[in-house]
Amino acid sequence: MEPTPILSFITVTYNGYTDTCCLIRSLQEKVRSVAYEIIVVDNASKINEAERLQKEYPRITAIRSEKNLGFAGGNNLGIAHARGTYLFFINNDTYIEQDHIQDLIGRLESSTAIGGVSPKIRFAFPPQQIQFAGFTPLSYITLRNESVGCGQTDDGSYDQPVRTPYLHGAAMLIKKEVLAKTGLMPEIYFLYYEELDWCTAMTRAGYELWYEPRCTVFHKESQSTGQESPLRTYYMTRNRLLYAWRNCGSTEKILSVGYQLLVALPKNLLGFLSEGRTDLCVAACKGVSGFLTVSPKTN
């Protein structure tokens, strides 16, 4: 009989069978330091990936959703099946090369105030530069921030653990008890900004969030949607406005939404037009319409 898992890896796949197999293999081959389970949520892929994965990897728990629930909805479905004290949300297009999971857990348990931790994240493809070593604070007017160390060589400059305002959605370890105060991941976003909103709820509840560099996750960035796809443009436009509406104070909300509509949107539209990307212009305008029509905005 296998021991009760201390940690639950939760990953969501959408037409990502090959990447998901790579992730599962890396976890099963490398992780020896902690009892764990792997939960894969198939978010209405064209083929039944859950069925294929369950046959290929009998030790995992594969769940099929016949409806695409979005990033948050898929993860929340995984949470419903999780038995671990710790929940490790990890993108299906990631993998690990070494087992440093205990270092993440150690950081998480170093203080009762810490609610979540993200590892160092590096791009999977050569030269495998850093993608994430923490985040800078978000400006509540422009809603912009930066990923610390992004694009830089992993030369040891970012090997100190530090507090971070937000975790990275590609890899974040959460104490399950945190959910009692924050609730589940907000499903209103569907794609993008849900982990940012969730992290904001964690810090509002009094929790600290940390970056722990002793553990590294490698990420094949945005293979599912593309860096400049209409899908990404729609949800980034819609959800940036939605995040401001849900999380800014009354004055900041007016300023931020006004900035997005009157400054950022025209600038983006001009940039898309100069590149001949009318499809992105349409997607951005639909994103604004999506924000205006979604109701209620606080769920």
C-alpha positions in Angstrom: 0.0 0.0 0.0 1.4 3.4 -1.0 1.7 6.0 1.8 -0.8 8.8 2.0 0.5 11.7 -0.1 1.9 14.7 1.7 2.0 16.7 -1.5 -0.4 16.8 -4.5 0.9 17.8 -7.9 -2.0 19.3 -9.9 -1.6 20.0 -13.6 -4.1 20.9 -16.3 -3.8 19.7 -19.9 -5.6 20.9 -23.0 -4.4 19.2 -26.1 -1.0 18.8 -24.5 -0.5 15.0 -24.2 3.2 15.0 -25.1 4.1 17.8 -22.8 2.1 16.2 -20.0 3.8 12.9 -20.4 7.2 14.7 -20.1 6.1 16.3 -16.9 4.8 13.1 -15.4 8.0 11.2 -16.3 10.2 13.9 -14.8 8.2 13.8 -11.5 8.1 10.0 -11.3 11.8 9.6 -12.1 13.1 12.4 -9.9 10.9 12.9 -6.8 11.9 10.6 -4.0 12.0 13.0 -1.0 8.3 13.1 -0.3 5.2 11.0 -0.6 3.1 12.5 -3.4 0.3 12.1 -5.9 0.0 13.4 -9.4 -3.4 14.7 -10.5 -4.0 15.5 -14.1 -7.1 17.3 -15.3 -7.9 16.9 -19.0 -9.7 20.2 -19.8 -11.9 18.9 -22.7 -9.0 18.0 -25.0 -10.0 16.9 -28.5 -9.0 13.4 -27.6 -9.6 11.8 -24.2 -6.1 12.5 -22.8 -7.2 11.5 -19.3 -8.0 8.0 -20.5 -4.7 7.7 -22.4 -2.6 9.1 -19.5 -4.3 6.8 -16.9 -3.4 3.8 -19.0 0.1 5.0 -19.6 0.8 6.0 -16.0 -1.5 3.9 -13.7 -0.2 5.6 -10.5 -1.6 9.0 -11.4 -5.1 10.3 -11.0 -6.4 11.5 -14.4 -9.7 13.4 -14.5 -11.6 14.2 -17.7 -13.8 17.3 -17.9 -16.1 17.3 -20.9 -16.1 21.2 -20.7 -13.1 23.4 -20.8 -13.2 24.9 -17.4 -10.3 27.3 -17.9 -7.0 27.4 -16.0 -8.6 28.1 -12.6 -11.6 25.8 -13.1 -9.3 22.9 -14.1 -7.1 23.4 -11.1 -10.1 23.7 -8.8 -11.3 20.3 -10.1 -7.9 18.9 -9.3 -8.1 20.4 -5.8 -11.4 18.5 -5.2 -9.4 15.3 -5.6 -6.3 16.3 -3.8 -5.3 14.5 -0.6 -2.0 16.3 0.2 -1.3 18.8 2.9 0.5 20.8 0.2 -0.8 21.6 -3.3 1.8 22.1 -6.0 0.2 23.7 -9.1 2.5 23.1 -12.0 2.0 23.7 -15.7 1.9 20.7 -17.9 4.5 22.2 -20.2 7.2 22.1 -17.4 9.6 19.5 -16.0 12.2 19.1 -13.3 15.7 17.8 -13.5 16.4 17.4 -9.8 14.4 16.6 -6.6 14.4 19.8 -4.5 10.8 19.6 -3.5 11.8 19.4 0.2 13.5 22.8 -0.1 10.2 24.3 -1.2 8.3 22.6 1.6 11.0 23.7 4.0 10.6 27.3 3.0 6.8 27.0 3.2 7.1 25.6 6.8 9.8 28.0 8.0 7.0 30.4 9.2 3.3 30.1 9.9 3.0 33.4 8.0 4.1 31.9 4.7 1.2 30.7 2.5 2.8 29.9 -0.8 6.2 29.6 -2.5 7.4 29.4 -6.1 10.7 27.9 -7.3 13.2 29.4 -9.7 11.7 29.0 -13.2 14.0 28.8 -16.2 13.1 28.6 -19.9 13.3 25.0 -21.1 15.0 25.8 -24.4 18.7 26.8 -24.8 20.3 28.9 -23.3 17.7 28.1 -20.5 17.8 31.6 -19.1 15.8 32.6 -16.0 12.1 33.3 -16.5 11.2 33.9 -12.9 13.1 34.8 -9.7 10.3 36.7 -8.0 8.1 39.5 -9.1 8.2 43.3 -8.6 5.1 44.9 -7.1 2.3 45.7 -9.5 1.4 49.3 -10.3 -2.3 49.7 -9.6 -2.6 52.3 -12.3 -0.8 50.7 -15.3 -1.1 47.2 -13.9 2.4 46.4 -15.0 5.2 44.7 -13.2 8.3 42.7 -14.0 9.6 39.2 -13.5 12.8 39.5 -11.6 15.8 38.1 -13.5 13.8 37.3 -16.7 16.1 36.7 -19.7 19.3 36.6 -17.6 21.8 33.8 -17.3 21.5 31.6 -14.2 24.9 32.6 -12.8 24.0 32.6 -9.1 22.8 36.2 -8.9 19.3 35.1 -8.0 20.1 32.3 -5.5 18.8 34.0 -2.4 15.2 33.3 -1.2 13.1 36.5 -1.0 9.6 37.5 -0.4 7.6 38.2 -3.6 4.3 40.0 -4.1 3.0 37.2 -6.3 3.8 33.6 -7.2 4.2 32.3 -10.7 1.3 30.3 -12.1 3.5 27.9 -13.8 4.8 26.5 -10.5 3.5 27.4 -7.1 3.3 25.4 -3.9 0.5 26.3 -1.5 -0.5 25.2 2.0 -3.9 23.6 1.6 -5.1 25.4 4.8 -4.7 28.7 2.9 -7.9 27.8 0.9 -10.0 28.2 4.1 -9.3 32.0 4.0 -8.9 32.7 0.3 -11.3 30.2 -1.3 -10.5 28.4 -4.5 -8.8 29.9 -7.5 -11.1 32.6 -9.1 -12.8 31.1 -12.2 -14.1 34.3 -13.6 -10.9 34.9 -15.5 -10.8 31.6 -17.4 -7.2 32.3 -18.6 -4.5 34.7 -17.3 -4.6 36.8 -14.2 -6.3 34.2 -12.0 -3.1 33.3 -10.1 -2.4 37.0 -9.6 -5.8 37.6 -8.2 -5.4 34.6 -6.0 -2.1 35.7 -4.7 -3.6 39.1 -3.9 -6.2 37.4 -1.9 -3.5 35.5 0.0 -1.6 38.6 0.9 -4.8 40.4 1.8 -5.5 37.5 4.2 -2.2 38.1 5.9 0.0 35.5 4.2 3.5 36.0 2.9 4.6 34.6 -0.5 8.2 33.6 -1.2 10.6 32.8 -4.0 12.8 29.7 -3.2 15.7 29.3 -5.7 17.0 25.9 -4.4 14.3 24.3 -6.5 14.2 24.8 -10.3 11.4 24.1 -12.8 12.0 24.3 -16.5 9.1 25.9 -18.6 8.2 25.6 -22.2 6.6 29.0 -22.3 3.2 29.5 -24.0 3.2 26.5 -26.4 -0.5 26.1 -26.0 -1.8 29.6 -26.9 1.2 31.4 -28.6 2.8 34.7 -27.5 0.7 36.9 -29.8 -2.5 34.9 -30.4 -6.0 36.5 -30.5 -6.9 34.2 -27.6 -4.1 35.6 -25.5 -4.8 39.2 -26.5 -8.5 38.9 -25.7 -8.0 37.5 -22.2 -5.1 39.7 -21.3 -7.1 42.8 -22.3 -10.3 41.6 -20.6 -8.7 40.3 -17.4 -6.3 43.2 -16.8 -9.4 45.4 -16.5 -11.2 42.8 -14.5 -8.3 42.5 -12.0 -8.3 46.3 -11.5 -12.0 46.3 -10.9 -11.8 43.5 -8.3 -8.7 44.5 -6.5 -8.1 48.3 -6.6 -9.6 50.8 -4.2 -12.3 53.1 -5.6 -10.0 55.9 -6.7 -7.3 53.6 -8.0 -10.0 51.6 -9.8 -11.2 54.6 -11.8 -7.6 55.6 -12.6 -6.5 52.1 -13.6 -9.5 51.3 -15.8 -9.3 54.7 -17.3 -5.6 54.2 -18.1 -6.3 50.8 -19.7 -9.1 52.2 -21.9 -7.8 55.6 -22.8 -4.0 55.0 -23.0 -3.0 51.4 -23.1 -5.7 50.2 -25.5 -5.2 52.9 -28.2 -1.4 52.3 -28.0 -1.8 48.5 -28.4 -4.2 49.0 -31.3 -1.8 51.2 -33.1 1.0 48.7 -32.5 -1.1 45.8 -33.8 -2.1 47.8 -36.9 1.5 48.7 -37.7 2.2 45.0 -37.7 -0.8 44.2 -39.9 -2.4 42.2 -37.1 -6.0 43.2 -37.5 -7.0 40.0 -35.8 -5.3 41.2 -32.6 -7.1 44.6 -32.9 -10.4 42.7 -33.0 -9.4 40.5 -30.1 -8.5 43.5 -27.9 -11.8 45.3 -28.7 -13.7 42.1 -27.9 -11.7 41.9 -24.6 -13.0 45.3 -23.6 -16.5 44.3 -24.5 -16.0 41.1 -22.5 -15.0 43.1 -19.4 -18.0 45.4 -19.8 -20.5 42.6 -20.1 -19.3 40.1 -17.6 -21.5 40.0 -14.6 -21.1 39.8 -11.7 -17.4 40.9 -11.7 -16.7 40.0 -8.1 -17.3 36.2 -8.2 
